[in-house]
Amino acid sequence: MSESSSVFDEQRIRAVEGTGLLHRPSVPGLDRLTRLAARLLNAPVVLVSLVTGERQVFVSQLGLPQPWSEAGETALTHSFCQHVVDNDAPLVISDAREDSVLRSNLAIPDLGVISYAGMPIRLDDSTYGSFCAIDGEPREWTRQELDILEDLAAAVASEIALERAAREAQESSSTFRAILTATNDAYLSVDYDGVVLEWNPAAERLFGFDRDVAIGSRLAELIIPAGEQNAFTDTLFPPDDGSGSPLHERVELLAIDRQGRTFPVEISAQVTRTGVRPICHAFVHDISARRAGQDELRRQAELIDAAPAAIIVRDMDGTIRSWNRGAEEMYAWPAQAVIGRNIHRLLNTGFPKGLPEIESQLLSTGRWQGELRHRRSDGTPVVALSQHVLRSTADGTGHEVIETNTDITERRHAEERLGASERQFRVQFHQATIGQTIVGLDGRYIRVNDAYARMLGYSSDQMIGMSNAELTHPDDVHRATRQLAGLYSGEYDSYEHTKRLLHRAGHSVDAQVGVRLVRDAQGQPLHLIGFFQDITAQLVVQRERDEALATLGRRNHQLEDTNHELEGANQLKIDLMGMLSHDIGAPLSTVLGYGEVLSEHETPQVGEAATKIVKAAQRIDQLRLNVLEMCSQNTSKLQVSRAVVQLRRALREVVEASEQTVPVTCPEHVAVLVNPEHLQQIVTNFLTNAKKYGGGATAVTVTTESGFATIGVHDAGPGVPEDVRAHLFDRYTRAADAGKGGTAGHGLGLHIVASLAEANGGSVGHRDTRPQGSVFTLSLELAH
C-alpha cells in the first residue's frame, strides 16, 4: 500500500487517536453492538477495528483467538480492515485465499480469516476503521446480512462519537476548574439571596477567607463594607429593566478583607439562571495598584490590547459587533471598517463541518471549538484555533457569539515540517551505515537501527528492550557509568570514547562511541542517543601499520642500494631497446625481404625453404616487438587512440590473415571502441596460441552485455594447466609443456595483450570448457 493512501493520512490518524479508545478498556456500548452483530449474522468473529498508520486496534472484539484476543491489536500485515479505510468503502470477501490482493495477507494463516465483510466506520468525513464480521470458512454474504452490518456500523460510529464527546466534556469541565484554580483573579458565585456558592483560591488570597468558610456564608458578611450593600446588589443583580442582559460592564466598588482592609476592586459579573433562580458569576480584581498609578494601568491596558488573540463579538447571522486590536492585527482589517459586516463573507471562512453544524452545537451546548480557515485583507490564508461561546443579547431577545481566534498558521506549518522531519529521521536512522540507538533513562534500547544490530549479530527487533550495560564489556562498564554521570550533571552535553561491545557470538567488538543526552524544554533528561562505529578492523590495521613502519625502517637502507642497482638495470634496458630496434630490426627486415622474394622461386624446394625462413624470421620479429612493447609499458603508461570498429568485419579479416579456417559468430552492427591494430594483435595472439597449444581455434564468438562486447576464441585442446591459470597473463608465464605440439613460447604474448586490452578500456580472460578445451576472451566497450 502506497504512502499516499488515506490509511497514512496524519489528520485521520490524529482523529483516530483522539477518540481515546486506543488505550482504554472496552466500551460496553460497543461490546453490545459486537454481540448483536454476531447473533444476527451467525458470525464466529466480529471486530470493531480502528486503523492507524502502523496497526489496527480492536476496541471491541468477539471470537478472536489467542494470542490476538489478549493483544487486542495486530500490525497492518494482518489487516483486511486497512483496505476498507483506504477505499472508504465496504469490503466483502467470500474466500480471501482466492483474492489477488488479500491472499498474501498474514491474517489468513495466523488468524484463520477466510471470509470477511467489513463496513466503514465514518466520523467527521473520515474513515476511522471497520466494523467487520469474519468466518474461518468460505462464505457468500447475503444482501440482508450486509445491510445489517452497515446499519450496525453506523451505530458503532455514533457510539464512538458519544464516547469522544463525553471525554471532551469531561476535559472541558476539568479545564474550567483548572482555570478557576489557576487564575489570578478572585472568582465567586452567589445566588439571589447573596449566599456564596463558589470561591476560588484567588478569592481566598484576596479576601483572607478559606473556601470552606466562605461557601454558604452571605457575601455581605465577608467582603462588603458598611454602606456598600446596595451598590453590590445593583452590580451583581441589577434591576430587571427589560433588557435581560446578563453580562455587565466592569464595575469598580470598594471591598473589605478579613483583616479589615478596605480597597477598590473591579468586578466583572455574569448572571445565569438555573430554573427560575438567578446566579451571578463574578471575577473580582484588586485595582489598588491601578488607582495608585494610572500610567501603569494604561501600560497594562496596552499590553492586553496588544495580545495576539482576536476577540470578536458577533450576532448569530455573522454580523460583527465588536473587533479588538488583536483581530485588527490578525486579519489586517481596522475595526471601523468591519463593524456591521458579515464575518464569514469578510474572512471567507472555511468550516470543518459546515456552518449549520457549528450553529447547532452552539445552540445545544453553548460553545464550540475547532479550526477555521480565514483570509486576511491581503488574501493571505490564516489557520485559526477558534472558540465560540454563545450568550444572550443585551435585550434578551436573541443570541450573540463571543469568538476568540488564535493564529496557529505557523504551528500548522511547523507540524507539517515536523512530520516531514520525522519521516526523514526515520529514513536516516534506519538506513544509516553506522550504528544508531535511542536509549531510555533506564538504560534499555527504545530504538535500534539495522547497522547497530548487524554489528552485534542481532536483528533490530530483538534488541528492543535489551540493556545497554549487558552488551558492554564488563571492564568498560565502570568508565561508561562515570561518563553518563557527567552528562546528567550537565558537565557536558555529549561525549565520545572507545569501548568493547559484546557480540551475540561471544567475541568482543571494538567501537568508537558517541553519546548525547536529549532534554525536554524544561531541561529534564528524556533519553540518550548513541552512535557506534566498528573500529575492530581499523585497530588491526593500525597495529599492522606500526609493525610495517618498523619493518620499512629496517629496509630503507636496503632499498637505497636496490635503487642504485635499478638505475643500472634501467639503463641496460634502454640500451637493449636500442639494440632491438635498430641493431636487430634492420638486418631482420633484410632477411624477411629476401625470404619473401625467394618464397616465390620457381623451384619448389627453394620456395618451401624460403617460406620456413620467413616464418622463423616473423616469429623472431614478433618476439622483438613484444620485448619492445613490454619495455615501453614499464617506462610509461601506454597511450592509445581508440576508434569505432565494426566488429564482425574486423574479426573476419583477422581470421583470414591468420591463414586459419575458423567460423566467426557475431551479431550485425556490433561496434566497439578500440585501436584497430591492437584489436588485430590481441585476437591474432589468441588464434596463434590456439594453434600452438590447442590444436587450432574452433570458433570465434561475440556476446554483448552491460555496455560491453566479449570476444571469445575457442579451442578443443587439453586446456591450460591448473598451476598456470592464476598467472596466465603475468609476464614470462608459459606452460611447462608448451612446446610439445610445436614451437615453445617466450611468455610475453599474453602479458602484452592484457596490457593492450587495459589500455583500450577493456580486459582479457580465460575459462576452461568441459570435457576439454579453453576459451580466451577480450571484453571491449560498445560504441553507442
N, C-alpha and C positions, 0 to 999 in steps of 0.2 A: 504494500500500500504506500503511495507516494506521500511526501511530506506536505503536499498541498491539500491532502484530504481534510475534510471537516473534522475528522477524528482528532487531529493535532491542532485544531484552532485554539489558540490560547484563551480567547474570550470565552469560548464554550467550556473549556476545561475549568477556568476560574468559576464559571457559573455552577458547574457540577460540584466543585469543591465547596462552593458557597452554600450548598444545601445543608451542610453539616451532617450528612448521613454517612459519609465515608468512614468515619472513625467513632461511631456510636452504636449502642446496642440496637437490635431490630425494633422496628416501629410496629406496634400492634395493628394499626390500620392496614399497613402494607401486608402484614402476615395474614390478615383475614382475607384480603383480595387474592393472595397467593393460594391459600387453601381453597377458596371458592373456584378459582380457575382450574385447580387440579381435579376438583369434583366434577365440574361441568364438562371438562374436556377429557376426563379419564386419562390424564397425562401423568406419568410417573415422576417427572421433574418439571418444576415451574420456578422461574427465577425473575426477580426484579434486578436488572443489571445496569449499573451506572458505569459509563465508559470514560476513562481518562486517556491521556496520551500514551500511557505505558501499561495500563491494566484495566480489567473490568472488576468491579466490586459488587458482590451480591448483597444488597441492602435488605433483601428478603429472599428466602430460598426454601424449597421443599423437595426432598427426594434426592439431593445431591450426594454422591458417595464420598467417603473419606479418601484422602485427607482434604479434599477440596471443600467439603462442608465446613470443617473446622477452620480452614484458612479463610474462607469467606471471599476469596478472590482468585483470579488467575491472571497470568500475563496475556497479552494480546495474541500470542501464538496459539492460545487455546480458546479464542473468542470468535463465535459467529456474530455476536451482537455488534461488534465493531462495524460490520457491513451494513447493519440497519442504520447506524449513525452516519456512516459515510454516504449512503444513498438517501437518507431521510425518507425511507420507505419501508414497508413490511418486507420481510424475508421469509419465504415459505419453501422448505426443502423436504422432499419425500425421502430421499436417500442421499446423504451427503457424500457417500463414497463414490457416487457417480457424477458428482458436480465438479466441473472443471476448475472452479475457484476454491471450493472448500475441501476437496478430497485430500489435500495435503495438510489440513489443519490438525494440530495435535489434540484437539478436543475429541476427535473420533477415536483414536486408540486409548487415550488416557482417561477421558470422562465417559466414553461409550455413547457419544452423541451420533445418532444415525439420522433421525428425522427431527426437523426443527421448524417452529413457527414463531416469529418474533415481530412485535409491533412497536413502532417508535414511541418513546416517552418524550413528549414535547412540552416545553415550558419556555415562555418568553421568546418565541420564534426561534428556538434552538432545540436540537435533539440531544437529550441528556443520556439516553441509553435505550434499553429494550426490555419490554415485558414479554417473556418468551416461555413457550411450552416445548418440552424435549421428550423424545421417546428413543429407547435403545433399539427399536426395530423399524424397518421401513414402514411408512405410514402416509396415506393420502389424506390430507387435511380437508374437511368439508367446508363449504361456504359458511354454514351456520357456526361451526367451531371458530372460524377466523373472525366472524362478526362479534362473537362473544369475547374473543381475545382482544379485539380492537376496543370494544366498549370498556373492558376491564383496564386496558392500558390508559384510557382517558381518566378512569377513576384513580389509577395509580398516580398519574400526573397531578391530579387535584390533591391527593393526599400528600404528595411531596411538597406542593405549593403551600398547603396548610402548615406542614411541619416547618417549612422555611419561614413563613410569616410569623408563626408562634415564636420561633427563635429570635427573629429580628425584633419582635415586640418586646421580648424579654431583654434583649440587648439595649433597646431604646430606653426601657424603664431603668435599667442599670446605669445607662449613660446619664439619664436625667438626674438620678440620685447622686451619681459621682460628681456631676456638675454642681449640684447644690452643695455637696460636701466640699468641693474644691474652690468654689467661687469665693472671692474676697468680700463680696457684698453680703450683708445680712439678708437672709430670706425668711419671711414669716407669712403664715396664712392664718386668717381669723374668720370666724363666722359673723353673722349679722349682729350677734349679741356681744361681740368683742372678745370671745373666747379663743385663745391661741390653739391652732390645730397643728402647725408645723413650725420648727425653729431650728435653723441650720447652725453648724459650728461657727460661722462668721457672726451670727447673731449672738452666740454665747460670748465670743470675744468682744463684740462691740458693746453689749449691754451688761455683761457680767453674770447673767443668769444661765444655769445649766439647762439643757433641753428638758430634763425630767421635771424641773421646777416650772419652766415656762409653759409647757403644754398643759392645757386645762385651766391655766390662770387667765384672768382678764387682762387685756393689753393695758388698760388704764392703771393697773396695779404694778406694771412692770416698767414702762418706758414713757408714759405720757405725763409731762409736768402739769402742775396745777394751772388751770385756766386754758389748757390746750385741748381739752376733750372734744369740743365741738369741731375744732379745726381738723383733728384726726378723723372724726366721724365723717365729716364732709369730704375728706380726701379719700378715705377707704371706701365709703359707701355714700357717694353723692346722692342728693335727692333725685328721684326719677322725674326728669323734665320732659320725658317722651323721646329723648334722643336714643336711649338704650345703649349708649356707648360704654362698653365695659373697660376700655383701656384709656388711661388718663395721661395727661402731660406730667412731667416730673414736677413734684411739688416740694417746696422747701418748708420744713417745720422744725420746731425745737423738740428735742427728746432728752430723756434723763437716764443715766445708767444706775447700776446697783450702788455705786459709791456716791451718788447724789450729784454727779457732774452733769450740768445741762450743756448741750452742744447742738449745733444745727445739723440736720440730716436732710437728705434728698430722698424722696420716696417715689418709686415707680410702682403703681398698683394696677392690678387687673382683676376684674370681678367675673367669676364664673358661677353658674347655677347648677346645683345638684338637686334635681327635683324643683322645688319652689324656693329652696333656701339658698340665698346668695353667699358665696365665699370669696373673700378678697385674698389675692396673692400679691405680696408686696416685696420689692427689693429696697433695702434701706442702706443708704451710703452716708458715711460721716463726711460732711463737707466743711469741717473746721478749717482744714488747710486751705481749701478754696476761698473761704471767707478771708483768711489771713493774707492770701496772696493771689490776686486776680491775674497777675501775669502768668503764674504757674498754672492757673486754671485754663487760661487761653492756650498755653503751650500744650497742655494735655488734650484740650479740645481739638487742636490742630492735628495732634498725633492720631486721635481717634478718627477724625475725618479723613486722615491720610491712609487709614488702613486699607489693604488691598481688596478686601471683600466688598462686593457690590451688594447693597441692601436696597431693595426695590419694593414699594407697596403698590399693588395694582388691583383692579377690580377682577371679578371672575371672567369677564369678557376680554381681559388683557389690557384694559386701559390703564396707563401709568399714572399714579397719583403722587408718588414720591420717588426721588432718584438721588442717591447720595454721591459724595465725591468719589468714593471707591468705584461706583458704577460709571461715573464720568471717565475715570482713568482706564477702567477695564474695557469700555466699549467706545471711547473717544466721541461720545455724544454729550454735549452740555445739558444740564437739567432743563434749562428754559426751552430747549429745542424739542424735548421728548415728552414733557408733561402733557397728558391728554391723548397721547398716541398709543396705538396698539403695540405691545411689546413683542408679540410673536412675528408680526409683519416687519417691525423695525429691525429686529435682530435675526430675522429669517431662521426662527427656532426650528431645530431638528429634534423630534421627540423619540425616545427609545421604543415606546409602546403606543404612541399616538396620544394626542391631547385629551380625547374623551375619557380614556382610561385613567389619566392623571387626575382629571376633574372628578371622576367617580370616586377615586381613592381619597381625594381631599375632602369630599362631602361626607364620606363614610367614616374616615379616621381622623380628619382634621389636619393631616400632614402628608407630605410626600417628599422623598429624597431620591436623587438619581443624577445621571449625567445628561446634560443638554448640549446640543451643538448650536453655537451662535456665530454671528459675523459682526465685526466692528464696522465703524463708519467707513473705513477704507477698504472693506471687503475681506480683511484678514479673518480666517476661521479661528474660533475660540472654543475650547472644550471647557465646560463649566460644571463643577460639582454644585448642584443646586438643591437647596432645601426650601420647601414651600410649607408655610404654616397658615391655616385658614382661621380667620376671626370674623366676628360680626362687624358690619359697618357702623359708623358713628350713630346713624339714625335707627339702627336695629332692623332695617328692612331687607338687608341682603348680607353678602359676604365679601370680604376682600382678602387678598393673599399677600403675606409678607414673604418675599422671595429673596433668599440670601445666596449669592453666587460667588464661588471661588474659582479663580482661573487655574485650571490644572492642565492646561495645554502642554506646558513644558514637562510636567510629570508624566503625561501620557507618552510624549516623545521619549522621555528618559526610560520609561518601561519598555518601549519598543527597542530602544538601543540596548537596554539591559538584556532583553530577550535574545537579541542578535549576539550580544557579547557572550551570553551563557551558551548559546549554540556553538559559537566559535571556540569557547573554552572547552566544551565537551569534545569537539573535534581535535583541538590541540592536545588536550590531556590524553586522549586515548591513542592518538596517532604519533605522539612524541617518541623519538628514538631513545631518549634517556628515561630512566625510571622516575615516576612521579607518584606521590601519595598524599592523601589528606588524612591526618591522624587526629582523633578526638583527644580531649584533655585526659581521658583515662588511658591513653597510650594505645588504643586499638584503631585499626585501619577502618576508615569510613569509605574511602575510595582508593583504588589501586589501578594503575594503568597496565596495559599488556607488557610494556617493556620491562617494568619492575618485576612483574610476576614471572616472566621468562627468565630474568636474571637469577631468580631463586628457585626455578623449577616448579612453579605453581601456575594455576590459572588465576585470573584476577578475581573471579567469584570465590575461589577457595580462600583467598587471603582476607576477604572482608570479615572483620571481627577478630582477626588474629592480633596478638600483641606485638608491638614493635620490639619490646625487650626480648621476647622469646626468639626473635630472629637475629639478635645481636650477639656476637661472640662474648662469652662471659667476661673475658679480660677487658673488653671495651665498654661494658655497661656502666661502670662507675664514672668514667670520664664523660660519657654521653649524658648521664644524670646531672653532673655538675654544670655542664653547658646549658641544659634545659633550665636549671635554676637561674642562670644568668638571664635567659630570655624572659622568664616570668617576672623577675625582679626589675626588668626594664634597663639592665645594663647595656643591652644591645638588642636590635630588632631581629637579627639573623646571625648565623654563624656557619662556617664551613670546616670540615675536618675529614680525615680518612678513618675508616673503621672496617672491621671484618663482619660480614653478614654470613649467616648460616644457610647454606643451600639445602634444599629438600633431600638431596642425595647424601648429605653428611659432611661434605667438604666446605671450606670457607671461601668467601668471595671478597676480595679487596675492593672497596668502593670509595669514591670521592662523594661526600655527602654535604648537601646544603639544606639548612633548616630555617624556616621563617615562621614566626608566631603571628597569627591574624587576630586582631582585636576588634570589638564592636565599637559603635560610635561613642560609648561611654568609657572606652579604654579597657574593657574587661576581655580576658582571653576567650577566643572562640574555638580555634583549632590550630593545628600545625600543618604546614605544607613542607614536604620533603622532596628533594631532588637527588637522584642516585645515578652515578656513572661507574660502570665496571672498569676498574683500572688494573685488574689482575694481570692481563697481558702487558699492559704498559709498564708495570713494575718489573715483570720478567725481562722485557726489552731493555729497561733501564739497567738492570743488573748485567745483562749480556753486553750492553753498550760499554759499561765500565770495564768489563773484562776485555772487550775488544780494544778499547783505548789503551789498556795496559799492554796488550799484545802488539798493537800498532807502534807503541813507543819502542818496544824491543826490536821491531823490524825496520824502523826508519833508516838505520844505518845500512841494513842490507839492501833496502830499496835504492838508496843513493848509489851504491855500487852497481846495482842492476841497471839503473838509468844510464850509467856510462856505457855499459855493455849494449843496451838497446840502441843508443845513439850510433854505435859502430855497426850494429846489425841493420839499422835503417839505412845507413849509407851503403852497406853491402847490397841491400835490396834495390836501392836506386841504381847502383852500378849494374845489377842483374837485369833490371828492366831495360836499361840502355842496350845491354848486350842482346837481350831477346828481341828488342825492337829493331835494331839495326844490324848487329853483327851476325845474328842468326836469320833474321827476317829476309835480308837481301839475298843471301845465297839460296835460301829455301824457295823464294819466289822464282829464282832461275831454274831450280830443279823441277818445280811444278810446271813452268812454262815449257821446258824441253820435254818433260814427261808427257804432257798433253799432246805435243806435236808428234812424238814417237808412237803414242797410243793409236794414232790414225795410220800407222805404217801399213803398207800393203802386205807385209809378211806377218802372218797371224802370230807366230811365236814372238816376234818383236813387239807387236801391238799388245799382246797379253802381258808380257813382261813390263812394258811401259805403264800399262793400267795399274799393275800392282805397285809400281814405283810411285805413281800419282796418289794412290790411296794411302800408301805409307807416309808420303810427304804431307798429305792433307791431315792425317792424324797427328803428325808432329806439329803442323801449323796450328791445329786446334788446341794441342797441349800448350804451345807457346802463347796463344791468345788467352787461354784460361788462366795461365800463370800471370800474364799482364793484367787481366781483369781482376784477379784476386789481389794483386799488389795495389792496384788503383783503389779498390774498395777499402783496403786497410789504411790508405793515406788520407782519404776524404770521402765524404758521403757521395754516392753515385747520383748524379743529376740526370733526370730522364725527361724527355719531351714526349708526352703522350698524344695520341691521335685517335679518332674514331675509326675502328677497323671492323669491317663486315666479317664475322667470324667463320661462317661456312666456307666462303671462298678462300680465306686465308689458310684455313686448316687443310683444304684440299690441295692448295699449292705446296704447303709444307710436305704433305704425304707424297705428292708426285716427285718433289725434289729429293726425297729420301730413297727413291727407287724401290719402294715397298708397295705392295698392294694391300691396302687397309681400308675397310669401309668407314666412312665418316657419317655420323648421325648428329645432325644439328638443326634445330628449328630455323625456319627462314627469318630473315630480318633481325637476327640477334647481332647486336653491335656492342663492342666493348671499347674501353679507354685503355690503350697500351701503345708502347713503342713497337712498331711493326717488326723491326729487326730483332728486338728482344723476344717477341712472341715466337718468331721463327726459330731463334736459338734455343728457347726452352723446350718447345714441342719436339724439335729435332733431337735434342738431348734425350728426351723420354723415348722417342722411337729408336734411337741408336742403342740405348740401354736395353730396351725390349728385345732388340735383335741380338745383342751380345749375351744377355743372361736369361731371357725368357723365350727363346725360340722365335722371336718376331712378334710384333704387335698384332692383336686380333681385332681390335676395334678402337675407333676414336669417337667418344660421345660428348654431348654438351647438354647440361641441365641448367635451369635458371631458378633462383630463389633469393628473396630478400635483397634485391638490387644487385646481385652478383651472378655471373655465369661461371660454371665449373666445367672445365675441360678434363676428360678422363682418357688416359692412354692405357688400354687393357692388354694383358698378355696371358698366356696359359703356361708359363714356365713354372719352375719349382718354388718360386716366391723368394722373398728376402729373408735371410736367416734371422732368427728371433733375437740373437745377440747384437745384430746390426741395426735393427729397426729404430731404437731410441736415438741413434746418432746418424741416421741415414743422410741428413742434409748438412752434417758438420764437415769441416774441411778435412780432406785426406781420408774420408771414410770409404771403404770398399769391402765387399765380402771376401772372406778368406779363400773361396774357390772361384773368385770372379773370372779367372782366366780359363776355366775348364772348357768352356764352349767356344773359345776364340781368343781374342786379344784382351790382355789384362788392362783394367782402367787405372788411372792415376789418382782417383779420389778427389778431384776438384770439380768435376762437372756438376753434380747435384748441389754442392755448396754454392756454386756460381749462379745456377738457375734460381735457387732460393733467394739469393741477394737481388737478382734481376726482378723477380716477382715482387719482392717487398718494395723495391724502388718504383715499381709501377702501381703501387697501392693494392697489391694482391698478395697471394700466398700459395705455397705448394704443399702437397700432402701425399700420403701413401696409405693404402689399405690392402690387406691380403684378401683374396677371394677363396672360397672353398668349392671343390676339394683342392684346387691348385690355381696358381696364377696370382697376379698383382694388378693394381690399378694405381698409376701415378696421376695426381690431379694438380690442376692450375686454376685458381679462382681469381677472376678479374671483375672490376666494377663495370656494370652495364652502362652504356651510353643512352641517356633518355632523350 
